[in-house]
Amino acid sequence: MAGTSKRKAGPGGRSSSTKKQRAAGSSSGTGGGAAAATGTASEEHDERGARRRNPHGIAPDDVEEAAKPTQRAFQRHIRMAAGLLTADAFLEPADAYIDHYDKRFNDADDMEGLMRQIVAESKKPNKDAQKRAERLIRDAKVIANGDGAEPGHFGQIAKDISLMPAEHVAFFFAAVTRAGLKAFHPDVFGPTHSTYNLLHRHLAVSTFQSIAGWYGYTALNVSLTVAQDYHLLSDFYDNFMYGTVRDNSRKEHYSPGSLSKSLVHSSASKRRARLADRRYKEAKLRGYRKPILRMLKVKAAHSDDERLPGGDARKKKGLHICTKDGRNPVFTAFVREMDGAFLKRIERNPNRNLKAPEARTVTVPPTPSSTLSRILPVGVPIDFWDPQFYNNELDVREKAMYMNTGVAFPLPQFCTDSHVKEWSKLPAKEFMAKFGNDVLAQYNQPTPEEIAALGLDNDGEQGNEGDDESTDLEDTDGDEEMDD
């Protein structure tokens, strides 16, 4: 069911009955009926206060905290149903499954004979369903216990599915057979509210409710109260199936291999974000100057990492730091000192709720810079950059991004342990007079004429890293506290 081959052709044609459903889905018929069935379709407000309907169920931010464990468990149930055992699994176009569905229910000349056939088949799906359930759980265990060398092919998704009771998984597969479906394979390339897709949603919701009622998902912290809310579960289904699953499937279908690449990038980005947050909190705990905090808060200021061939994500081995081209060695030494202090604190306090981060190593020769590591950090003080790199590698427009963003550190000779207390908490004006102006003198900043030629103002041009940083960029650490 879950796609593994890379088909490049677009989704094929649909049978006549499915096309009719598509037409009906765009009118008040099927579409309206679906909206009425969910009852709690998510709604949003735009800036003018006008209400608009979210077509994909409930927005994640609208889910109450108490309901999130059940939402997560239901997503695992959907993944089990569709065979999506890894984060980079996807659904292929459902043409063959829709044709099977249409022939059973729309093209039968002898409807009475067809019903007898379905009833006869429904008496014997248990054995086949049990075999399918055992095979799926076995596959999930293999993935969950994999060597961790391939991103996405180990981890919590497969582990959670492998813990599902086989008899409950078999119950689901039997229900799919009784419903007349070839397999649980929603049409994520077609209309959301076709009869075919609505049947899949009903199967997913009703079987989840039954299994939850049998305490089959107790290990996933399912709330029986939330699990019995049919309309809320329908919203959960729509948001997940026609948000996450549909987007992933279309991305992979039209650009084979992109999903795995995106997963690698996403994992590295999340690790980098955790690294930035930990360093920022450590520096704030020490009471360091605001420009230092501002630099640490920007995720692109930190190096990302890659798990090279032979690494083991399951055992947390094999992360190698990617080269951060042009970063000031002063900043690198500063953050690594904080990292070392954090690890020592964990060793001294083994009983505290402190979790050691996964070890990262510098390879020899160094691991080359990645696509992620080459993104320019936005709004950081100018001395994030090594002076030579800033002067010789950045163009005028890029240099202008760091005008008037302040100075975080003094010259290297003052960045030793014996001198840190002399400058690490100084107000802006005093720091600049004693240390900062000497640092600025190393950087060949754009002239007013160069700025004018680019059509920029004197504050330079701020780029867009995509991190949505909202930290105050003014060097006013002596006058006000830094906003979190």
C-alpha positions in Angstrom: 0.0 0.0 0.0 2.7 2.5 0.9 4.6 3.5 -2.2 8.2 2.6 -2.7 8.6 2.8 -6.4 9.1 6.2 -8.1 6.4 6.7 -10.7 6.9 9.8 -12.7 3.6 9.9 -14.6 0.8 11.9 -13.1 -2.2 10.2 -11.6 -4.2 8.4 -14.2 -7.8 8.8 -15.1 -10.6 7.8 -12.8 -13.7 5.7 -13.6 -16.9 7.4 -14.4 -18.4 7.0 -10.9 -15.4 8.6 -9.3 -15.5 11.5 -11.7 -19.2 12.0 -10.6 -18.1 12.0 -7.0 -15.5 14.6 -7.8 -18.2 16.8 -9.4 -20.5 16.2 -6.5 -17.7 16.9 -4.0 -17.3 20.4 -5.4 -21.0 21.2 -5.0 -23.2 21.2 -1.9 -23.9 17.5 -2.4 -21.0 15.4 -1.3 -18.9 18.3 0.0 -21.8 19.7 2.0 -22.7 16.3 3.4 -19.1 15.7 4.5 -19.0 19.1 6.2 -22.2 18.3 8.0 -20.9 14.8 9.0 -17.8 16.2 10.7 -19.8 18.8 12.5 -16.7 20.4 14.0 -14.9 21.5 10.9 -12.0 23.8 11.8 -12.6 27.5 11.2 -10.1 30.4 11.2 -10.3 34.2 11.2 -8.3 36.4 8.9 -7.0 39.9 9.8 -10.3 41.5 9.0 -12.2 39.2 11.3 -13.9 37.3 8.5 -14.4 33.6 9.2 -13.0 31.1 6.7 -13.2 27.3 6.8 -10.1 25.2 7.1 -10.5 22.4 4.5 -8.3 20.0 6.3 -10.0 19.3 9.6 -8.7 20.9 12.8 -5.6 23.0 12.9 -2.8 21.6 15.1 -2.8 24.8 17.3 -6.5 24.3 18.0 -6.1 20.8 19.5 -6.3 20.8 23.3 -3.3 19.5 25.2 -5.4 16.7 26.8 -6.4 15.5 23.3 -2.9 15.4 21.8 -1.8 11.9 23.0 -5.0 10.5 21.4 -4.4 12.5 18.2 -0.9 11.0 18.0 -2.2 7.5 18.7 -4.8 7.9 15.9 -2.1 9.0 13.5 -0.2 5.8 14.3 -3.5 3.9 13.7 -3.8 5.6 10.3 -0.1 4.8 9.5 -0.7 1.2 10.4 -3.8 1.0 8.2 -2.0 2.4 5.2 1.4 0.7 5.8 3.2 4.0 6.4 5.8 2.6 8.8 8.4 5.3 8.4 8.5 9.1 8.3 9.4 9.0 4.6 6.7 6.5 3.5 4.1 7.8 1.1 1.0 6.8 -0.9 1.0 6.3 -4.6 -2.0 7.2 -6.8 -5.1 5.1 -5.9 -6.3 4.4 -9.5 -6.3 0.6 -9.2 -7.9 0.6 -5.8 -10.6 3.0 -7.0 -11.3 0.8 -10.0 -11.7 -2.2 -7.7 -14.1 -0.2 -5.5 -16.1 1.0 -8.5 -16.5 -2.4 -10.1 -17.8 -3.9 -6.9 -20.4 -1.3 -6.2 -21.2 0.5 -9.4 -20.7 -1.8 -12.4 -22.4 -4.9 -11.1 -25.3 -6.2 -13.3 -26.3 -8.7 -10.6 -26.3 -6.7 -7.4 -27.9 -9.5 -5.5 -25.2 -11.9 -6.6 -22.5 -9.3 -5.7 -23.9 -9.0 -2.2 -23.9 -12.8 -1.8 -20.2 -12.8 -2.9 -19.3 -10.1 -0.4 -21.1 -11.9 2.4 -19.3 -15.1 1.5 -15.9 -13.4 1.5 -16.6 -11.7 4.8 -16.9 -15.0 6.5 -13.3 -15.9 5.8 -11.2 -12.8 6.0 -10.0 -13.6 9.6 -7.3 -16.0 8.5 -6.0 -13.7 5.8 -6.3 -10.7 8.0 -4.4 -12.4 10.8 -1.6 -13.2 8.3 -1.5 -9.6 7.1 -1.4 -8.3 10.7 1.4 -10.6 11.6 3.4 -9.6 8.5 2.9 -5.8 9.2 4.0 -6.1 12.8 7.0 -8.2 11.8 8.0 -5.5 9.3 7.5 -2.8 11.9 9.8 -4.6 14.3 12.5 -5.0 11.6 12.4 -1.3 10.9 12.2 -0.3 14.6 15.3 -2.4 15.4 17.2 -1.5 12.2 20.8 -0.4 12.2 19.9 3.2 12.1 22.1 4.0 9.1 19.3 5.1 6.9 17.4 8.2 8.1 13.8 7.6 9.0 14.1 3.8 8.9 14.1 3.3 12.7 12.4 5.1 15.5 9.2 5.8 17.2 6.7 5.3 14.4 7.6 1.7 13.6 8.2 1.0 17.3 4.7 2.2 18.3 3.1 0.1 15.5 5.1 -3.0 16.4 3.5 -2.8 19.9 0.0 -3.0 18.6 -1.8 -6.2 19.5 -1.9 -8.5 16.4 -5.6 -9.4 16.9 -6.6 -5.7 16.8 -4.6 -5.1 13.6 -6.2 -8.2 12.1 -9.6 -6.8 13.1 -8.8 -3.7 11.1 -7.8 -5.6 8.0 -10.9 -7.7 8.3 -13.0 -4.6 8.4 -11.4 -3.3 5.2 -12.2 -6.6 3.4 -15.8 -6.5 4.6 -16.1 -2.9 3.3 -15.3 -4.2 -0.2 -11.9 -2.4 -0.5 -8.9 -4.0 -2.0 -6.7 -2.3 0.7 -6.8 0.8 2.9 -5.4 3.2 0.3 -7.0 6.7 0.4 -6.9 8.8 -2.8 -4.7 11.7 -1.7 -4.4 12.9 -5.3 -8.2 13.2 -5.7 -11.1 15.0 -4.0 -11.1 14.9 -0.2 -14.8 14.2 0.1 -15.4 11.6 -2.6 -17.4 8.6 -1.4 -14.3 6.5 -1.7 -12.3 8.7 0.6 -15.2 9.2 3.1 -15.4 5.4 3.4 -11.7 5.3 4.3 -12.2 8.0 6.9 -15.2 6.1 8.4 -13.2 2.9 8.6 -10.2 4.6 10.2 -12.3 6.4 12.9 -14.7 3.5 13.7 -12.0 0.9 14.0 -9.9 3.2 16.1 -12.8 3.7 18.4 -13.4 0.0 18.7 -9.7 -0.8 19.4 -9.4 2.0 21.9 -12.6 0.8 23.7 -10.9 -2.6 24.0 -7.9 -0.9 25.6 -5.8 -1.9 22.7 -4.0 1.5 22.6 -3.5 2.0 26.3 0.3 2.1 25.8 -0.2 5.2 23.6 -2.0 7.0 26.4 -5.4 7.2 24.6 -8.2 9.0 26.3 -11.4 7.0 26.0 -13.4 10.2 26.2 -11.5 11.8 23.3 -11.5 8.5 21.4 -15.3 8.4 21.4 -15.7 11.8 19.8 -16.4 10.8 16.2 -16.4 14.3 14.8 -13.1 15.3 16.5 -11.5 12.1 15.2 -12.8 12.9 11.7 -11.1 16.3 11.9 -7.9 14.6 13.1 -8.1 12.3 10.1 -8.6 15.0 7.6 -5.8 17.2 8.9 -3.3 14.3 8.9 -4.4 12.5 5.7 -4.9 15.6 3.6 -2.2 17.6 5.2 0.9 15.5 6.1 0.3 12.3 4.1 -1.0 14.1 1.0 1.8 16.6 0.9 4.4 14.0 1.4 2.9 11.7 -1.3 2.6 14.4 -3.9 6.1 15.7 -3.2 7.6 12.2 -3.6 5.4 11.4 -6.6 6.4 14.4 -8.6 10.0 14.6 -7.4 11.2 11.1 -6.5 13.7 11.0 -3.7 12.8 14.5 -2.4 11.0 13.1 0.7 14.1 11.3 2.0 16.3 14.4 1.4 13.7 16.6 3.2 13.7 14.2 6.1 17.5 14.3 6.5 17.3 18.2 6.3 14.5 18.3 8.8 16.3 16.1 11.3 19.5 18.1 11.1 17.5 21.3 11.4 15.8 20.1 14.5 19.1 19.0 16.1 20.6 22.4 15.3 17.5 24.2 16.8 17.9 22.2 20.1 21.6 23.0 20.1 20.9 26.8 19.7 18.3 26.7 22.4 20.6 24.9 24.9 23.5 27.3 24.3 21.2 30.4 24.5 19.8 29.3 27.8 23.3 28.5 29.2 24.6 32.0 28.2 21.5 33.7 29.6 22.0 31.8 32.9 25.6 33.2 33.0 24.3 36.7 32.4 26.2 37.4 29.2 25.8 40.5 27.1 22.7 40.9 24.9 24.6 40.8 21.6 26.0 37.4 22.6 22.5 36.2 23.4 21.2 37.5 20.2 23.9 35.7 18.2 23.2 32.4 20.0 19.4 32.7 19.5 19.8 32.6 15.7 19.8 29.0 14.6 21.8 29.5 11.5 24.7 30.8 13.6 25.2 27.2 14.8 26.8 24.4 12.9 24.6 21.5 11.8 25.7 17.9 11.5 25.3 14.8 9.3 25.2 11.2 10.0 27.8 9.7 7.7 27.6 6.2 6.2 28.2 3.6 8.9 26.6 5.8 11.6 23.9 4.4 13.8 21.0 6.8 14.7 19.4 4.2 16.9 22.5 4.1 19.1 23.2 7.8 18.6 26.5 7.3 16.9 28.0 8.8 13.8 27.1 12.5 13.9 29.8 14.6 12.3 29.9 18.4 12.5 29.6 20.1 9.2 32.0 22.9 8.4 30.6 26.4 9.1 32.4 28.4 6.5 33.6 31.8 7.6 32.5 31.6 11.2 34.8 33.5 13.6 37.0 31.0 15.6 36.3 33.2 18.7 32.6 32.3 18.5 33.4 28.6 17.8 35.7 28.4 20.9 33.1 30.2 23.0 30.2 27.9 22.3 32.3 24.8 22.6 33.4 25.9 26.1 29.8 26.2 27.1 29.0 22.8 25.6 31.8 21.2 27.7 30.6 22.9 30.8 27.1 21.6 30.2 28.3 18.0 29.9 30.3 18.3 33.0 27.3 19.6 34.9 25.4 16.5 33.8 28.2 14.2 35.0 28.2 16.0 38.4 24.4 15.7 38.8 23.4 12.2 37.4 20.1 12.2 39.3 18.9 15.5 37.9 16.5 15.6 35.0 19.3 16.5 32.6 19.7 14.7 29.3 23.0 14.6 27.5 22.9 15.6 23.9 24.0 13.2 21.2 27.8 13.4 20.8 29.0 15.3 17.7 32.6 15.0 16.4 34.8 16.9 14.1 36.2 14.7 11.4 39.7 14.8 9.8 39.5 16.1 7.2 36.5 18.2 8.2 33.0 17.3 7.0 32.2 19.7 4.1 29.6 22.4 4.6 26.0 21.3 3.9 23.1 23.1 2.3 21.8 24.0 5.7 25.2 25.2 7.0 25.6 27.6 4.1 22.5 29.6 4.9 23.5 33.1 6.1 22.5 33.9 9.7 20.3 36.9 10.0 20.7 39.8 12.5 23.8 38.5 14.3 26.6 40.9 15.3 29.2 41.5 12.7 31.9 39.6 14.5 30.0 36.3 13.9 32.2 36.4 10.8 35.9 35.9 10.6 37.2 39.3 9.5 39.1 37.9 6.5 36.1 35.9 5.3 33.8 38.9 5.7 36.2 41.2 3.8 37.0 38.8 1.0 34.1 36.5 0.5 30.9 38.4 1.2 29.5 40.7 -1.5 28.4 44.3 -0.7 24.8 43.3 -0.2 25.7 40.5 2.2 28.1 42.7 4.1 25.3 45.3 4.5 23.2 42.7 6.3 25.5 43.1 9.3 25.9 46.8 9.5 24.7 48.2 12.8 24.1 44.8 14.4 26.6 45.4 17.1 29.7 43.5 18.4 29.5 40.5 20.6 33.1 39.7 21.5 36.4 41.6 22.1 39.6 40.8 20.2 40.8 37.2 20.6 43.5 38.0 23.2 40.7 39.1 25.6 38.5 36.0 25.1 40.4 33.9 27.6 39.1 32.7 30.9 41.1 35.2 32.8 39.5 38.2 30.8 35.9 37.1 30.4 34.6 38.8 33.5 36.1 42.1 32.2 33.7 42.4 29.2 31.0 39.7 29.3 28.5 41.9 31.2 29.4 45.4 30.1 26.8 47.9 28.9 26.9 48.6 25.2 28.6 52.0 25.2 31.3 51.0 27.7 32.0 47.7 25.8 32.3 49.5 22.5 34.7 52.1 23.9 37.0 49.5 25.6 36.8 46.6 23.1 34.2 46.9 20.4 35.6 49.7 18.2 38.9 47.8 17.9 36.9 44.8 16.6 34.9 46.9 14.1 38.1 48.3 12.7 38.9 44.8 11.3 35.8 44.8 9.0 35.6 46.6 5.7 31.9 47.6 5.9 30.2 49.1 2.8 30.6 52.8 2.2 27.6 55.1 2.0 28.1 55.3 -1.8 28.0 51.5 -2.1 24.9 51.4 0.0 23.2 54.0 -2.1 24.1 52.1 -5.3 22.3 49.1 -4.0 19.2 51.0 -3.1 19.6 50.1 0.6 19.2 52.3 3.6 22.0 52.9 6.1 20.8 50.1 8.3 21.7 47.5 5.6 19.4 44.8 4.3 18.2 42.1 6.5 18.0 38.7 4.7 15.6 36.0 5.4 16.8 32.7 6.9 13.4 31.4 7.5 13.9 31.0 11.2 11.3 33.7 12.1 13.7 35.3 14.6 12.0 38.1 16.5 14.9 39.0 18.8 15.5 42.7 19.2 18.5 43.7 17.0 19.5 46.9 18.7 22.6 46.8 21.0 20.8 48.1 24.1 21.8 45.4 26.6 22.7 48.0 29.2 19.2 49.6 29.1 16.7 46.8 29.0 16.3 43.1 29.4 16.3 40.8 26.4 12.9 39.5 25.3 12.5 35.7 25.2 
